[in-house]
Amino acid sequence: MPNEDPRPPTRQKALAINLDKELYGTFSEIGAGQEVARWFFKVGGASGTIAKTMSAYDMTISDVIYGKAKRYVSQLRLETMVRREFDLLVKRLTPERGRNTRFFSFADTVKAQSYRGTDESHGWMGITFQHKPKAEPSEIILHLRMLDTENVQQQEALGIIGVNLVYGAMLLFRQPETLILSLMDELSAERIEIDMIRFNGPAFKGVDNRLMSLQLVQHGLSEAAMFQANGEVVQPSELFYKRSVLVERGSFRPATRVSIDMLERALVQFRNESKAKREKPLVILEMTLRNLNDHGRINYQDFLDRADLLGTLGYPVLISNYDTHYRLASFLFRHTQKPIGLVMGIPTLREIFNEKYYNKLDGGILEAFGRLFKNDLKMYVYPLLEKETGELVTVENLTVSRRLRHLYAHLTANRHIVGIDRYTTDYLTIFSREILGKIRKGQSGWEKCLPQKVAQTIKKKQLFGYKPKPRK
């Protein structure tokens, strides 16, 4: 049975698993030692819990057991490991003890810090398990970045988070949010980052993995998480690998014709100006925690509503805690060496040139811009029609503070900041806040300001307070 302490230490978690007579499983680990299995042996009572432990460091041996793989530290390899071992365990032991046992299979495949390399240390970890005897399997898969600089420290952190995952899956599966938080028990964001987690199976009926991704960011387990248009969660580097990237940040509440026109026009320019014109860029829509904050809290249903709408547009979604664009740029630089484009309107560009956002940096706005434009990054900026004056504000006539004018001139002259060409003039009067107000008030005419699929989804699912008018 689980310890009464809601956040028991690693030793107590491992012992609680070992003393639970209902649990029995296997451990398969590649890379960074047998750190997870070692915890269960070290605390005692492992004979009643562990059916088998295995190390498959050698690629030939790994291929013999699990089949050939292009990459050994990958989601595909992890899934092959954890599912094969679970299937073998259930097949061999169900006749003998399946009535009273919940079987599980834990696996990890990790690239830890080596003596020769300086590459990023990361890995995949997962568990396939039964939430009750004879149940169909459920599964948790996660990707983690190990941020300690020493191999021994990374091994230690890996062992702790592995125990946390086994304990969470077997004893906390009814509370997915609590389970997520428990993964970082006795760890910190300075040591481990979890940038992807996926729940599957009968133990997690009703769990939306997009919401779980949001909670990774909300609770500080990661600075960013991603999911595809169809809602499937993905690990960022898997999606970014060797691709140029175009990102539009916004609240998308709702996504309007102007936000889509902004993106599509920027995409044309981005491809035309790219060194590899034949390559198809990865287009991403980003929402920050600030975009999702509603009077000091995050409305989960509102987030899922927006995610549904963005899904109709066919683009993957990035959720991040990057309050400034230079932090977003650092994230993008980490995942790709290809050209990067950031899409925005004039109001956002004005914010970027507001020095108050960089008070925490020793070098202020100059340091921020040095980080932002250090690689092949461009900003594509959509014009603004000022409501009060009717003036059209563009990259060419935007006014910034006197002390920053030379900096702005430098960035525009070198085409780090460029205006979006061939914009749709009729869309300049569309503002998402006004559209949202019309939807809530039951006013007519808002549909023409949104992409057709977005408008249809709002009506069908009655999002943002929309209520169909009664038929006469």
Secondary structure, 3 states (H helix, E strand, C coil): CCCCCCCCCHHHHHHHHHHCCCEEEEEEEECCCCHHHHHHHHCCCHHHCEEEEEECCCHHHHHHHHCCCCCCCCHHHHHHHHHHHHHHHHHHHHHHHHHHCEEEEEEEEEECCCCCCCCCCEEEEEEEECCCCCCCCEEEEEEEEECCCCHHHHHHHHHHHHHHHHHHHHHCCCCHHHHHHHCCCCCCCCCEEEEEEEEECHHHCCCCHHHHHHHHHHCCCCCEEEECCCCCEECHHHHHCCCCEEEEECCCCCCCHHHHHHHHHHHHHHHHHCCCCCCCCEEEEEEEHHHHEECCEECHHHHHHHHHHHHCCCCCEEEECCCCHHHHHHHHHHHCCCCEEEEEEHHHHHHHCCHHHHCCCCCHHHHHHHHHCCCCEEEEEECEECCCCCCEECCCCCCCCHHHHHHHHHHHHCCCEEECCCCCHHHHHCCHHHHHHHHHHCCCCHHHHCCHHHHHHHHHHCHHHCCCCCCC
